[in-house]
């Protein structure tokens, strides 16, 4: 699908330089950028929905599991 877009001059020059460095067409660069943006947007949407679901009910962790996790975390070198 062909489309026309307007870009600020600096952004256009940076895109041109990047496409040349990667040895891909300008169209391929723009298509990849849009695909990456949409993938991140979808991922953020899923995270937002999960946060909404889990924020409605407080999380409950069994006492034994919580103690075990805390004990194991003390042994981890950060």
Buried (B, 14 or more C-beta within 10 A) or exposed (E): EEEEEEEEEEEEEEBEEEBEEEEEEEEEBBEEEEEEEEEEEEEEEEEEEEEEEEEEEEEEEEEEEEEEEEEEEEEEEE
